[in-house]
Amino acid sequence: MIRRLINGLIDIIYPKKCLACDKKLDASAAGASVIHYSQDKLLRDRPAGDFICGGCWDGIKRNLPPFCHSCGRRLEKTSFSKNICPRCVKKKLHFDRAFSPCVYTGVTKELIHEFKYKNKDYLGSPLSGLMAEFIREYNLPMDCLDFIVPIPLHKTKLREREFNQAEVLSKYIAKEFRKDLLVGALLRHRPTKTQTGLETNERFLNVKGSFSVKKPGDVKGKNLLIVDDVLTTGATSSEAARALKDAGANIVFILTLAN
C-alpha cells in the first residue's frame, strides 16, 4: 500500500510521460479519452491520454481474424482450412476456446509490464477497454456465461505485488457486461516459479496441479470466462480450466489482453 502511494505522489510531482515510449505527454492531450466505451461509461475511471501518447496507443498491434479455434491467435494461411494452429494440434488444452484482442509485442508488452510489475493498477481501465471492445466487435458469447473468474495469484505472490492484475481486469469486464465475478472460487494452492524462460513442456509441468476449487458447487454446471493478462503457451489457463472442469464446470472460455 505504501509503495503504491509513493508511486502516486511521484506521478503527481514529476511531468507525465508516456508509459510506453517515455516521451513527455502533451499537456493539452492529457485527460483526453482515446477509447470508446459503452454509454454508461463504466470504464471511464481514468482516461488513457493521461499516461499513453496517441502514437503509442495507435501502435498497439491488434489480433486479427481468422483466429485459431483453440488459443485464439491469428491463423497462418496454411491453417485456414483446419481452424486450428499447428501449436494447438500438438497439445491438449482443457479450456474450450481462448480470445485475445492484442498481440503480446511492442506497446502492449510495455504496458502490461508497467501494469503488472510496477504497481500501475490504474492501467486496468484502458487495457480492459481493449478487451471489452474486442468482445463487442467479434460478438463473444457473453450472454451464455454465468460467471467471470480471474486467474488467482498464490498468496505469497499477492503479498509481493499487492494486487492481482487478472482480478483488476475482471472487475472492469464484469461491470461492463453485468456479469457476476467469482473471486476466491478458484485457488492457487501452491506457489510456482515464473513461467518466463521455461520451455513449453516445462511450463505445463510447472503449473500442473497448482489450482483447486474452493466450493465445487459454485461452478458445477456453469459456463465460465477465465480472465488473465497474457496467454503464451496456454499452460496456466489450461490448468485452471482443468480444475474448474474437474469440479463440474460446463464450458470454460479464456479471455486475455494479449497472446
The 8 nearest C-alpha neighbors of each residue, nearest first, counted from 0:
[[1, 3, 2, 4, 161, 5, 162, 118],
 [2, 0, 4, 3, 5, 6, 7, 161],
 [3, 1, 5, 4, 0, 6, 118, 7],
 [2, 4, 6, 0, 5, 1, 7, 118],
 [5, 3, 7, 1, 6, 2, 8, 0],
 [4, 6, 2, 8, 7, 3, 1, 9],
 [7, 5, 3, 9, 4, 8, 2, 10],
 [6, 8, 4, 10, 5, 9, 3, 11],
 [9, 7, 11, 5, 10, 6, 12, 4],
 [10, 8, 6, 12, 11, 7, 13, 5],
 [9, 11, 7, 8, 13, 12, 6, 15],
 [12, 10, 8, 9, 13, 7, 14, 15],
 [13, 11, 9, 10, 8, 14, 15, 7],
 [12, 14, 10, 11, 9, 15, 8, 16],
 [15, 13, 16, 12, 23, 10, 11, 24],
 [14, 16, 24, 23, 13, 10, 50, 17],
 [17, 15, 23, 24, 22, 21, 18, 50],
 [16, 18, 51, 21, 50, 22, 19, 52],
 [17, 19, 21, 51, 50, 20, 16, 110],
 [18, 20, 17, 109, 106, 21, 110, 55],
 [19, 21, 22, 17, 18, 55, 16, 106],
 [22, 20, 17, 16, 18, 19, 23, 24],
 [23, 21, 16, 17, 20, 24, 52, 18],
 [24, 22, 16, 15, 17, 25, 21, 14],
 [23, 25, 16, 15, 17, 26, 22, 52],
 [24, 26, 28, 27, 29, 23, 52, 15],
 [27, 25, 29, 28, 24, 30, 15, 23],
 [26, 28, 25, 29, 30, 31, 24, 48],
 [29, 27, 25, 26, 31, 48, 30, 24],
 [30, 28, 49, 48, 26, 31, 27, 25],
 [29, 31, 49, 48, 46, 28, 32, 47],
 [32, 30, 48, 29, 28, 46, 33, 47],
 [31, 33, 46, 34, 48, 47, 30, 35],
 [32, 34, 47, 31, 48, 35, 46, 53],
 [35, 33, 32, 36, 128, 125, 47, 129],
 [36, 34, 33, 37, 32, 132, 128, 40],
 [35, 37, 40, 34, 38, 128, 42, 132],
 [36, 38, 40, 39, 35, 41, 175, 42],
 [37, 39, 40, 36, 41, 35, 42, 175],
 [38, 40, 37, 41, 36, 42, 175, 43],
 [41, 39, 38, 42, 43, 37, 36, 175],
 [40, 42, 39, 43, 175, 174, 37, 44],
 [41, 43, 40, 44, 124, 171, 128, 36],
 [42, 44, 40, 45, 41, 46, 124, 36],
 [45, 43, 42, 124, 46, 41, 121, 40],
 [44, 46, 43, 47, 124, 121, 49, 125],
 [47, 45, 32, 48, 30, 49, 31, 43],
 [46, 48, 49, 51, 125, 50, 32, 33],
 [49, 47, 29, 31, 30, 46, 51, 50],
 [48, 50, 29, 47, 30, 46, 51, 31],
 [49, 51, 17, 48, 47, 18, 16, 52],
 [52, 50, 17, 48, 47, 18, 49, 56],
 [53, 51, 55, 54, 17, 48, 24, 56],
 [52, 54, 56, 55, 57, 51, 48, 33],
 [55, 53, 57, 52, 56, 58, 51, 59],
 [54, 56, 58, 57, 52, 53, 106, 59],
 [55, 57, 53, 58, 54, 59, 52, 51],
 [56, 58, 54, 55, 59, 53, 60, 52],
 [59, 57, 55, 56, 60, 54, 106, 105],
 [58, 60, 106, 56, 57, 107, 61, 55],
 [59, 61, 102, 101, 58, 62, 107, 104],
 [62, 60, 101, 102, 100, 63, 59, 257],
 [61, 63, 101, 100, 102, 73, 60, 99],
 [62, 64, 73, 61, 65, 66, 100, 72],
 [65, 63, 66, 73, 62, 74, 72, 67],
 [64, 66, 73, 74, 63, 67, 79, 82],
 [67, 65, 73, 64, 71, 72, 74, 68],
 [66, 68, 83, 71, 69, 72, 82, 74],
 [69, 67, 83, 82, 71, 66, 96, 70],
 [68, 70, 96, 67, 71, 97, 83, 87],
 [71, 69, 97, 72, 67, 96, 68, 98],
 [72, 70, 67, 98, 97, 66, 69, 68],
 [73, 71, 66, 67, 70, 74, 258, 62],
 [72, 74, 66, 65, 64, 63, 67, 62],
 [75, 73, 66, 67, 65, 78, 84, 72],
 [74, 76, 77, 78, 73, 79, 84, 65],
 [75, 77, 79, 78, 74, 80, 65, 73],
 [76, 78, 75, 79, 80, 74, 81, 84],
 [79, 77, 81, 76, 75, 80, 74, 84],
 [80, 78, 76, 82, 81, 77, 74, 75],
 [79, 81, 78, 82, 77, 83, 76, 74],
 [80, 82, 78, 83, 79, 84, 77, 67],
 [83, 81, 79, 67, 80, 68, 78, 84],
 [84, 82, 67, 81, 68, 78, 69, 87],
 [83, 85, 86, 87, 67, 78, 74, 88],
 [86, 84, 88, 87, 83, 89, 78, 74],
 [87, 85, 84, 88, 89, 90, 83, 232],
 [86, 88, 89, 90, 85, 84, 83, 69],
 [87, 89, 85, 86, 90, 84, 83, 91],
 [88, 90, 87, 86, 85, 91, 84, 92],
 [91, 89, 87, 88, 92, 86, 85, 200],
 [92, 90, 93, 89, 87, 88, 237, 94],
 [91, 93, 237, 94, 90, 233, 87, 234],
 [92, 94, 237, 241, 240, 91, 95, 238],
 [95, 93, 240, 251, 237, 96, 92, 252],
 [96, 94, 252, 251, 250, 93, 69, 97],
 [95, 97, 69, 252, 94, 68, 253, 70],
 [98, 96, 253, 70, 71, 252, 254, 69],
 [97, 99, 71, 254, 253, 255, 70, 96],
 [100, 98, 255, 257, 256, 101, 254, 258],
 [99, 101, 62, 133, 61, 256, 130, 257],
 [102, 100, 61, 257, 62, 99, 60, 256],
 [101, 103, 257, 258, 62, 60, 104, 61],
 [104, 102, 257, 258, 108, 107, 101, 105],
 [103, 105, 108, 102, 107, 106, 60, 109],
 [106, 104, 108, 107, 109, 103, 59, 60],
 [107, 105, 109, 108, 59, 19, 110, 55],
 [108, 106, 110, 109, 105, 104, 59, 103],
 [107, 109, 104, 111, 103, 105, 106, 110],
 [110, 108, 106, 112, 107, 111, 19, 113],
 [111, 109, 113, 107, 112, 108, 114, 106],
 [110, 112, 114, 108, 113, 109, 115, 107],
 [111, 113, 109, 115, 110, 114, 116, 108],
 [114, 112, 117, 110, 111, 115, 116, 119],
 [115, 113, 119, 111, 112, 120, 122, 110],
 [114, 116, 112, 113, 111, 164, 117, 118],
 [115, 117, 112, 113, 118, 114, 160, 119],
 [118, 116, 113, 119, 114, 115, 112, 120],
 [119, 117, 120, 116, 114, 3, 115, 113],
 [120, 118, 114, 121, 117, 122, 113, 115],
 [119, 121, 122, 118, 114, 123, 164, 167],
 [122, 120, 123, 119, 124, 45, 114, 125],
 [123, 121, 120, 124, 125, 114, 119, 126],
 [122, 124, 121, 126, 168, 120, 127, 125],
 [123, 125, 122, 127, 126, 42, 121, 128],
 [126, 124, 128, 127, 47, 122, 123, 129],
 [127, 125, 128, 123, 129, 124, 122, 130],
 [126, 128, 130, 129, 124, 168, 125, 123],
 [129, 127, 125, 131, 126, 130, 132, 124],
 [130, 128, 132, 127, 126, 131, 133, 125],
 [129, 131, 127, 133, 128, 132, 100, 256],
 [132, 130, 128, 134, 133, 129, 127, 135],
 [131, 133, 129, 135, 130, 134, 128, 136],
 [134, 132, 136, 130, 131, 135, 100, 137],
 [135, 133, 131, 139, 132, 137, 138, 136],
 [134, 136, 138, 132, 133, 137, 131, 139],
 [135, 137, 133, 134, 138, 132, 139, 131],
 [138, 136, 135, 134, 139, 133, 132, 140],
 [139, 137, 135, 134, 136, 140, 133, 141],
 [138, 140, 134, 137, 141, 135, 136, 133],
 [141, 139, 142, 143, 138, 144, 134, 137],
 [140, 142, 144, 143, 139, 176, 138, 134],
 [143, 141, 140, 144, 145, 139, 176, 178],
 [142, 144, 141, 140, 145, 222, 223, 250],
 [145, 143, 222, 141, 142, 223, 146, 224],
 [144, 146, 222, 223, 221, 143, 178, 179],
 [147, 145, 223, 179, 180, 144, 178, 181],
 [146, 148, 224, 180, 223, 225, 181, 179],
 [147, 149, 225, 181, 224, 180, 226, 146],
 [150, 148, 226, 166, 165, 225, 169, 151],
 [149, 151, 227, 165, 226, 225, 148, 152],
 [152, 150, 187, 149, 186, 153, 185, 163],
 [153, 151, 157, 156, 187, 154, 163, 150],
 [152, 154, 187, 156, 155, 190, 157, 188],
 [153, 155, 157, 156, 158, 152, 187, 190],
 [156, 154, 158, 157, 153, 159, 190, 152],
 [155, 157, 159, 153, 158, 154, 152, 160],
 [156, 158, 154, 160, 159, 161, 155, 152],
 [159, 157, 161, 155, 156, 160, 154, 162],
 [158, 160, 156, 157, 161, 155, 162, 154],
 [159, 161, 157, 162, 158, 156, 116, 118],
 [162, 160, 158, 157, 159, 0, 163, 118],
 [163, 161, 160, 157, 164, 158, 120, 167],
 [162, 164, 166, 165, 157, 167, 152, 161],
 [163, 165, 167, 166, 115, 162, 168, 228],
 [166, 164, 227, 168, 149, 167, 163, 150],
 [165, 167, 169, 149, 163, 164, 168, 170],
 [168, 166, 164, 170, 169, 165, 123, 163],
 [169, 167, 165, 166, 127, 171, 123, 170],
 [170, 168, 166, 172, 167, 171, 149, 173],
 [171, 169, 173, 167, 172, 168, 166, 174],
 [170, 172, 174, 169, 168, 173, 175, 127],
 [173, 171, 175, 169, 174, 170, 176, 168],
 [172, 174, 178, 170, 176, 171, 177, 175],
 [175, 173, 177, 171, 172, 176, 170, 178],
 [174, 176, 172, 173, 177, 171, 41, 42],
 [175, 177, 173, 174, 178, 172, 141, 131],
 [178, 176, 174, 173, 175, 179, 172, 180],
 [177, 179, 173, 176, 146, 180, 174, 147],
 [178, 180, 146, 173, 147, 181, 177, 145],
 [179, 181, 147, 146, 182, 148, 173, 178],
 [182, 180, 148, 184, 147, 146, 183, 179],
 [183, 181, 184, 180, 148, 149, 185, 166],
 [182, 184, 185, 186, 181, 213, 151, 212],
 [183, 185, 213, 182, 212, 181, 186, 214],
 [186, 184, 212, 183, 211, 213, 151, 210],
 [187, 185, 211, 210, 188, 212, 151, 183],
 [188, 186, 210, 153, 209, 189, 151, 152],
 [187, 189, 186, 209, 210, 153, 211, 190],
 [188, 190, 209, 187, 191, 153, 210, 208],
 [191, 189, 153, 192, 188, 187, 209, 155],
 [192, 190, 205, 206, 193, 189, 209, 194],
 [191, 193, 194, 190, 205, 206, 195, 202],
 [192, 194, 195, 191, 196, 197, 205, 202],
 [193, 195, 197, 202, 196, 192, 205, 191],
 [196, 194, 193, 197, 202, 198, 192, 231],
 [195, 197, 194, 198, 193, 202, 201, 199],
 [198, 196, 194, 195, 201, 202, 199, 200],
 [197, 199, 201, 200, 202, 196, 194, 195],
 [200, 198, 202, 201, 232, 197, 203, 234],
 [201, 199, 203, 202, 198, 204, 197, 205],
 [200, 202, 204, 198, 199, 203, 197, 205],
 [203, 201, 205, 199, 200, 204, 197, 194],
 [202, 204, 234, 200, 205, 201, 206, 207],
 [205, 203, 201, 207, 202, 206, 200, 234],
 [204, 206, 202, 203, 207, 201, 191, 192],
 [207, 205, 209, 204, 203, 235, 208, 191],
 [208, 206, 204, 209, 205, 203, 238, 210],
 [207, 209, 210, 206, 238, 211, 242, 189],
 [208, 210, 206, 189, 207, 187, 188, 211],
 [211, 209, 187, 186, 208, 239, 188, 242],
 [210, 212, 186, 242, 185, 213, 187, 188],
 [213, 211, 185, 184, 214, 215, 186, 243],
 [212, 214, 184, 185, 215, 211, 186, 183],
 [213, 215, 216, 217, 212, 184, 218, 246],
 [216, 214, 246, 217, 218, 212, 219, 213],
 [215, 217, 219, 214, 218, 246, 247, 220],
 [218, 216, 215, 214, 219, 184, 221, 213],
 [217, 219, 248, 221, 216, 215, 220, 247],
 [220, 218, 247, 248, 216, 221, 217, 215],
 [219, 221, 248, 249, 247, 218, 222, 250],
 [222, 220, 248, 218, 249, 219, 145, 223],
 [221, 223, 250, 144, 249, 145, 251, 248],
 [224, 222, 251, 146, 144, 147, 145, 250],
 [223, 225, 147, 252, 253, 251, 148, 226],
 [224, 226, 148, 253, 149, 147, 254, 252],
 [227, 225, 149, 254, 255, 169, 165, 253],
 [228, 226, 165, 255, 150, 229, 149, 254],
 [227, 229, 255, 256, 165, 257, 164, 226],
 [230, 228, 257, 255, 258, 256, 227, 231],
 [231, 229, 258, 233, 255, 232, 257, 228],
 [232, 230, 233, 258, 229, 234, 257, 103],
 [231, 233, 234, 199, 230, 202, 235, 203],
 [232, 234, 236, 230, 231, 235, 237, 70],
 [233, 235, 203, 237, 232, 236, 202, 238],
 [236, 234, 238, 237, 233, 239, 206, 203],
 [237, 235, 239, 233, 238, 234, 240, 253],
 [236, 238, 93, 240, 234, 92, 239, 235],
 [237, 239, 241, 235, 240, 236, 234, 207],
 [240, 238, 236, 242, 241, 237, 210, 235],
 [241, 239, 237, 243, 94, 238, 242, 93],
 [240, 242, 238, 244, 239, 93, 243, 245],
 [243, 241, 245, 239, 240, 244, 211, 210],
 [244, 242, 246, 240, 245, 241, 248, 239],
 [243, 245, 248, 247, 241, 246, 242, 240],
 [244, 246, 242, 247, 243, 241, 248, 240],
 [247, 245, 215, 243, 244, 248, 219, 242],
 [246, 248, 219, 244, 245, 220, 249, 218],
 [249, 247, 244, 219, 220, 221, 218, 243],
 [248, 250, 220, 221, 222, 247, 244, 251],
 [251, 249, 222, 223, 248, 95, 252, 221],
 [252, 250, 223, 94, 95, 224, 222, 240],
 [251, 253, 224, 96, 95, 97, 94, 225],
 [254, 252, 97, 225, 224, 226, 98, 96],
 [255, 253, 98, 226, 97, 99, 225, 227],
 [256, 254, 227, 228, 99, 229, 257, 226],
 [255, 257, 228, 99, 229, 100, 101, 130],
 [258, 256, 101, 229, 102, 103, 99, 255],
 [257, 230, 103, 102, 229, 231, 99, 101]]
